[in-house]
């Protein structure tokens, strides 16, 4: 069997297969999902300060506390649906859940200007919260989809490419939002354009997407056999009962929860507040703000691709164990990022120096895509959606707290010392989270993923699934 898989891998290596088409479609879905998240980070600057955009559009009287609540409200809804999303995708497939999640988000994005102008802070919070509930399906569903489509030899680069859509979405949306805010359409154009593009993607995905190779009607039998054989040792063809007890007793799983918590807290503090920092501390207008905010994500996206190909090269040649690979890349992301943030706090840097350090922080953070973010599929590919749902929902509690914490610490957006405290805090959580991951993390497939669990449960031999 192993020799057959290797022969099939050689045949498929240099051909464009349907797995790449599906990967590309899911990638663009992730681009759109994150574009819809970050559009408000730039948009809110123009919405509350008309001098920073087209002056013919209304300026909303939101103070820093109100803005922080609106920015964090997305995550109030986001954490609610994660585990349910993973369960549903494992049971019924992810295709239409992903279409529905982004379809709802797209419609609500188009309604954002009406919500903001006529509904105020409360309605805006409700709008963003429902968007968060819809997008709570995205990560667990994508994890299920990619676990069915990525053969073992290409797992690192295909998974990383799909999830790099999060950075590419930021890369595209941040400068685009700045340009749209200054255009004749004003800041409402940010939401009309991004919402309309989302609905176009939903239509394309509904027509071309597939839950798995088994359900795809037109792909070649050779490619289908290649993918299925590659995953046959770890992935079931039918849904299995979720081993809840074993999951929550698993030390690797709790380690994954902790490192995901610290990643989200440290990253989202920077992610949602960088446009404000560039605007008030580095003194750039909305157009420059968008491009400067996007630059770190360009570097990050490039590094995600480079790291993932390097990771697959290391894996196929057995140079480092998968566990040590995960820890190595995660250390680059978190400890490397912590070092650059501490430097930003300690040294009196110029504007260029600050941009370089922030770019380095987010660029190095790309290591998490070949680090802990791939670890869910390592531990239990049969339950990848549920594991992602668990860690992502718990981790996103910190995504709510992050913007609120910044709002508490940064009472004056032009106070450089207050921003320094925020950066130091992010560095601390990165350091602690990765230390725990280095000590307790593993990439070994866990015993509770084994297909024999299904037979044990059916025969009554396993009372604690």
N, C-alpha and C positions, 0 to 999 in steps of 0.2 A: 504493500500500500504506500509506504513512504517513498519508494523509488518511482511509483506511478505519479505521485503528487509532484515530485521533483521534475519529472519529464513534462508533465502538463504545465508546470510553472515556467519552464524554458520556452515552451511554445507560446505561452500567453504574455511573456515578459515585454515584448516590444510591439504588441498590437493594442489598438484602441478598443477596449471592450466596453460592454454595457455598464460594468461596475464603475468605470470612469465617468460615464454620462450621469449615472445616478449620484455619484459623489459630487460632480460639478453642480447638479441641480440642488442638492442639499447644501452645498457650500453657499450658493447664492441665497438660499433660504436663510442661512445664518447671517449673511451680509445684511439682508433686509431686516432681520430681527434686531440686530444690534444697531442698525441705522435708526430704527424706530425708538430705541432706548436713548440714544445719545443726542437725537435731534433737539430735545428740549434743553440739554446742557448748554448749547450755543444759543438756541432760540430764546431762552429765558433772559439772556443778557439784552437782546434786542427788544424783547417784549416789555422790559421794565426801564429801558433807557433809550428813548427814540434817537438820541444823538449818535448812538452806535449803529444805526441802521437807517432805512428809509423813513424820513420824518413825517410822512403823510399818514402814517398808521398810528393807532391809539397806543398810548403808553400806560401800562398797568401799574397801579400803586401798590406793589407788593414789596414788603420789607424783607430783610435777610431771613428772618424766621419763617415767613410765609414761603419764600423760595425754597428753603431747605425742606419744608414739609411736602411741597409739591414734587421736588426731585426724589424724595424718599418714598413717596406714596406708591410708586410703581412696585416696589418690593413688598409692600403690605399684601398685595394680591399675589405676587410672584411665588411666595413661599407656601401658599395654601394648596396649590394644585399639583405640586411636583410628584409626590409619591403615587397619587392616583393616576397621574399621566403615565408614569412608568409601568404600572400594573395594566392599564388599558392597552398600551402599545405592545406589551409582551403578549397579551391575550388576543388582540384583534389586528395587530399590525399598526405601523406608525403613519402610513401615507395620509389618510384623511384627517387624522388628529393634527398633523403638522399643517395641512391646508387650512383647517378650521382655526387653529391658533393664530396664524398670521393673517387670515382673512378678517377675523374680529379685530385684531390690532390695527390693520389697515383702515378699516371703517372708522374706528375711534380716533385714529390719527387725523383723518380728514375732518372730523368733528371737533378737533382740539381748539381752533380759533373761536368757534361758537361757545365752547365750554369756558374758555378763558375770559372772553369779553362779556358774555351775558350771565355766566354762572359764577364767576369769581373763584376764589381759592378752594371752596368746598367742592364745587362741581369739577374743577380741574383735578383735585385729589381723587375724586370718584372715577373720573375718566382714566387716569393713569393707573389706578388700582385694578380696574377691570382689564386694562391692557396687560397688567402684570399677571393676573390670573390666567389670561389666555396664553401669554408667553411662558408661563410655568410649565407648559407642555413641551416647549421646544427642546431643551437639553435632554430630558429623559427619552423623548420620542426619537431624537436624532441618534442617541446612544444605541437604541434598539435597532434602528435602521442600519447604521454603519456596522454594527456587530454581525449583521446578516450579509453585508456586501463586501467587507474588507477581508481578503484572504490573509493568512498568517504572515506570509512573506512581505506583504505590503501594508500591514496594519498600521505601523508607525506613521508613514507618510500620508495614507488616506485619512486616518482619523485626525491627524494634525492639520491636514489641508482643510477638512470640513470645519473644524473648530477655529481655524485661522480666519474663517469668515467673520468671527466676532471682531477681530482687529481690522479686517478689510472694511467692514461696515462702518467702523469709527473713522477709518482713513478717508472713506468717500464722503460720509455725512458731515464731518466737522467743517471742512472747507466749503462744501456745497451749501450747508446751512448758512454760513457767513455770507456767501455770494447771494443767495436767495433773499436773505434779510435786507440786503442793500439794493435789491432789484426793484423793478416797478411793482412786483407782487408783494413786497414787504415781508415782514416776518410770517404772516399766514401762509405764504407760498412754501415755506419749509415743510409744513404739515400736509398741504394739498399734494405737492409733488411726491413726497415719500409715501403717502398713503396710496396714491394712484399706482405707483410702481409696485407696491406690495400686492395689490389686487391682480395686476398683470402676472406676477410670479405665481400666485395661487392658481390661476387658470392654467398656466403652462405645467406646473407640477401635477395638478389634478389629471391632466391628459397624459403625461409622460412618466410620472413617478411610479414606483413599485415597492411593495413591502419587503420583498426578498427575491433572490434568483428563482426560487421555486414558483413564484407567482408571476414572473415576467414572461410575456407571451412570445416575444420575438428574438430574444438573445440566443446566441449559439449554444448548442448542447455542450460543446467542448468547454466553453467558458463557465457554463453552469456547473458542469462536473468538476472543473478545477476549483471553483470557490467552495462548493459543498464538501468535496473531499478534504480540502484544506482545513475546514472548520469542524469536520465530523467528530474529532476526538473531544471537543469541548462544548459543542453547541447542539442542542436538541432540535428536532424538526417539529416538535409539538410543545405547546405551553406546559410548564411544570408548576406544581404547587410551590408557592414561595416559602422558603425555609426561614420564617421570621425569627424564630428562636435562635437559630445558628448565626444568622446575620448579626443580631444585636449582642451575641456573646463573642463575636470575632474581634480579636485585638487589631488585625490589619484593617478591619472596617472602621473601628473607632479612630484609628490613626488617620485614616482617609478623611473622616469627618472633621478632625481637628485641623489638618493641613488645609482642607477646603475652607474652613471657617477663617483661618488666618489669611489665606489668599484673598478671599472676598473682602475682608475688612481693610486690609492694606491697599488692595488694588482699587476698590470702589471709592475710597476716600480721594485718591488721585484722579480717578476716571471722571467722576461727576463734578469735580471742583477745579480741574485744570483750566477750563476756559475763564472762570472767574479770576483765578490767580494770574493768568496772562493779561487779563484786562486791567486789573487794579494794581498789580505789583510791577509787571513788566511793561505796562502802558502801551498796549497795541490796540488798534481799532478792531472792529468786528471782523473785517476781511482778513487782516493779519492774524487775528485771534484764531480763526478757523483753521488757517493753514499751519500755524505754529502748534495748535492743539493736535492736528492730524499727524505731524511729522513723527512723533514717537511711535505711532501705530504703524506707519510705513516701515520703520526700522524693525518693529516687532513682527510684522507680517513676513518680512524677508527672512528674519531669523527663525521663525517657526518652520518655514519651508526648509531652510538649511539644516536646522537641528533634526527635523524628522527624517530627512534623507540620510543624514549621518547616523541616526539611531537605527534605521533599518539596515544600513551597511554593517554596523557593529553587531546587530542581532544575527544576520544571515551568516556572518563569519565567526560567531561565537567568541568575540574578543572580550566582552564583558557580560556578566549575567544580566538578565532582565531586571532583577531587583536592584543591582548596583547602578544600572543605567537610569532607572527611575530616580534614584536618590541623587545621582550625579547631576542630571538635568534640573531637578528641583532645587538643588543647592545653588546652581548657577542663577536660577530665577530669584530665589528668596534671599540667600545670603549676599549674592552679588547686588541685588536691588537694595538691600538694607545698607550696604556699604556706600552706595551712591547717595542715598537719602541722608545718611549721617554726614557725608561730606557737604551736602547742600545746607545742612543745619550749622555745621561747625565753621565753614569758611565764608568769608565775605565775597561771594562770587559776583561777577558782572552779569548782565542780562544774557549774554551769549553763554557764559558759564552755567547759569541756571538752566537754560534750555538744553545744553549738552547733558547735564546731570539728570534732568527729568527724562530726556530721551533715552539715556543709558538705563535708567531704572525700569522703564516700561519695555525697552528692547530686551534686556536680560530676562524680564518676566516671561518672555516667550518660552522659556525652558519648562514652564508648568505643563505645556501641551505634550511634551515627551516625558514629563514627570508624572505628577499625581493624576492629571486629568485623563490619562489613558489607563490608569490603575483599576478603574471600575470594571473594564472589560477583561483585564488581567485576572482579577480575583474571581469573577463569576460571569462569564459571557452569557449564560442563560438568564441571568437576572440583572443585566447591565443597566436597563432602564430604571428598575426599582432602586438599585444602588445609587445611581446618579440622582434620582428623585429624592432619596433620603439625604444624601450629603449636600445637595444643592439647596434643598428647602431649609435645612438647618443652617447652612452657611449664609443664606440670604437674610437671616436675622441680622447679621452684621452689616449687610448692605443697607438695611433700614437705619441702623445705628450710625453708620459712617457719615452720611450727610448731616444727620442731626448733631453728631459730635463736632463736626466742622462748624456748624452753626453756633454751637455752644462756645467753642474755643475762639473762633474768628468772629469777634463782635464788630471789628472794623476791617473791612475787606482790603484796605490799603496798609494794614499793619503787617510789616514783613516778619516781625518776631513771632506774631501769633501763627502765621503760616509755617514758620520754622518748627514750632511745637507739633503741628499736624504731621509734618514730614518725619520728625523723630519718632512719633507714635507709630506711624506706619512701618518704619524700620524695625522697631521693637517686635511688632507682631509677626513680621516676616521671619525674623531670626528665631523666635520661639517655636513657631509652627514647623519650620523645617528641621529644627533640632529634634523634635518629637518624631517626625517622619523618618529621619536618618536612623534613629534608634530602633523604631518599631515597624517601619514600613516593609512591605514585601510585594513582589509581582507574581508570586506563585499562585496558580489556580487553587482555590480553596476546596476542601473535600465536599462541602455542601453544594458545590456546583455539579458534582458528579451525576451522571445520568442514572446511576443505580438508585439514587434517592427516590426516583419516581416509582420504581418497583417496590422499594421498602415501604413507601407510604401506602401503595395499593394493597400490599399483603399485611399491613398492620404492624410491621416490624419496627417502624420508626414512629414513635409517639410524639416527638417534638420536631416537626418539620421546620 
